[in-house]
């Protein structure tokens, strides 16, 4: 961020106690922290907990988790319910917060959840190229490599018994 989002003045770096060098607007006399997006993603489990859902989007041909940005005024939990319903038409029976990871490519903080859905009857929208229910044990082989989906899935496998 090079300019103040309030007044447009060029920012300078200024020391802030216990924070280090932070962009500062000399006109507003205020520190300006870098804004970023916040999104949710989810490991979707079948009602019997034996399968997980992967989706493919935007012609990428990679298996990802269902995900989406949090809208203004919306909680993370509300975004999880909305995104799951919008993208694959599923309802949540149980929801568990898992962890957060930052993704620099999109300057976004992702909050990941594990959700158990009420059915496996997917009704995908225009955003979804393909979806597939995969046995949980095969999930790590099927998930896109090198991204947050893989990291979240590894974490899920380490704590799998926590989600019932």
C-alpha positions in Angstrom: 0.0 0.0 0.0 1.6 3.2 -1.2 -1.2 5.8 -0.6 -3.6 6.5 2.2 -7.0 5.0 1.6 -8.7 7.9 3.3 -7.0 11.0 1.7 -4.7 9.7 -1.0 -1.5 11.1 0.5 1.7 9.1 -0.2 2.5 7.0 2.9 5.8 6.9 4.7 7.2 4.2 6.9 7.1 5.2 10.6 8.1 3.2 13.7 5.1 2.1 15.8 5.9 0.9 19.3 5.9 -3.0 19.4 4.9 -3.2 15.7 8.0 -2.1 13.7 7.9 0.1 10.6 4.2 0.7 9.6 2.8 2.8 6.7 1.9 6.2 8.1 -0.1 9.0 6.6 1.4 12.4 7.6 -1.7 14.2 6.5 -4.2 12.2 8.5 -1.6 11.5 11.2 -2.6 7.9 11.3 -1.0 4.5 10.8 -2.5 2.6 7.8 -2.3 -1.2 8.1 -2.4 -3.2 4.9 -6.0 -4.3 4.1 -6.6 -7.9 3.0 -9.5 -10.1 2.1 -11.0 -12.8 4.4 -12.4 -16.0 3.0 -13.7 -19.3 4.2 -13.0 -22.8 3.0 -14.3 -26.1 4.1 -13.6 -29.8 4.2 -17.0 -31.2 3.4 -17.7 -34.6 4.9 -20.6 -36.9 3.9 -23.2 -37.7 6.6 -21.5 -41.0 7.4 -18.1 -39.3 7.6 -16.6 -41.7 5.1 -16.3 -39.4 2.1 -15.1 -35.8 1.4 -16.2 -33.5 -1.4 -13.7 -31.9 -3.9 -14.7 -29.4 -6.5 -13.0 -28.1 -9.7 -13.5 -24.5 -10.8 -12.5 -22.0 -13.5 -11.1 -24.6 -15.9 -8.1 -25.3 -13.6 -8.7 -29.1 -13.4 -7.5 -29.2 -9.8 -9.4 -30.6 -6.8 -10.1 -27.8 -4.3 -12.2 -27.3 -1.2 -15.4 -25.4 -1.4 -14.5 -21.8 -0.6 -15.5 -18.2 -0.9 -15.1 -14.6 0.4 -16.8 -13.4 3.5 -19.3 -10.6 2.6 -19.5 -7.3 4.5 -21.5 -7.8 7.7 -21.4 -11.6 7.5 -19.8 -13.9 10.1 -17.4 -16.6 9.0 -20.0 -19.2 10.0 -22.7 -17.5 7.9 -20.3 -17.4 4.9 -19.6 -21.1 5.2 -23.3 -21.9 5.1 -24.0 -19.5 2.2 -21.0 -20.7 0.1 -21.9 -24.3 0.6 -25.5 -23.8 -0.4 -24.6 -21.5 -3.3 -21.9 -23.6 -4.9 -23.0 -27.2 -4.2 -26.6 -26.9 -2.8 -25.7 -28.7 0.5 -26.9 -28.0 4.0 -24.8 -28.4 7.2 -25.5 -30.7 10.0 -22.4 -29.9 12.0 -19.6 -27.3 11.7 -16.2 -27.2 13.3 -13.6 -24.4 13.0 -10.2 -25.9 12.0 -7.5 -23.2 11.5 -6.5 -20.2 9.5 -3.8 -19.8 6.9 -2.7 -16.8 4.9 -2.5 -17.0 1.1 -0.2 -14.4 -0.4 -1.2 -14.9 -4.0 -4.6 -13.4 -3.3 -3.7 -11.4 -0.1 -6.3 -13.4 1.8 -6.7 -14.9 5.2 -8.6 -18.2 4.9 -10.5 -19.6 7.8 -11.0 -23.3 7.3 -13.9 -25.3 8.7 -14.8 -29.0 8.7 -18.5 -29.5 7.9 -20.7 -32.5 8.0 -23.5 -32.2 5.6 -27.1 -33.6 5.7 -26.9 -35.4 2.3 -24.6 -36.2 -0.6 -27.0 -34.8 -3.2 -24.9 -32.1 -4.8 -26.6 -29.4 -6.9 -23.7 -27.4 -8.4 -23.9 -23.9 -9.7 -22.2 -22.2 -12.7 -18.9 -21.8 -10.7 -18.3 -25.6 -10.5 -16.8 -27.4 -13.4 -16.8 -30.8 -11.7 -17.3 -32.3 -8.2 -16.5 -35.6 -6.7 -17.1 -37.4 -3.5 -13.9 -39.3 -2.5 -13.2 -41.7 0.3 -11.5 -39.7 3.1 -8.5 -42.0 3.0 -7.9 -41.1 -0.6 -8.4 -37.4 -0.1 -4.8 -36.4 0.4 -4.0 -38.1 -3.0 -6.7 -36.2 -4.8 -6.4 -32.7 -3.4 -4.4 -30.1 -5.4 -0.8 -30.1 -4.3 1.1 -27.1 -2.9 -1.9 -25.0 -1.8 -3.9 -24.3 1.2 -6.4 -27.1 0.4 -3.6 -29.6 0.8 -2.4 -28.0 4.1 -5.9 -27.9 5.5 -6.5 -31.5 4.5 -3.3 -32.6 6.2 -4.4 -30.9 9.4 -7.8 -32.5 9.1 -6.2 -36.0 8.9 -4.1 -35.3 12.0 -7.2 -34.4 14.0 -9.8 -36.4 12.2 -11.3 -38.0 15.4 -12.2 -34.5 16.7 -15.0 -34.2 14.1 -18.0 -36.2 14.9 
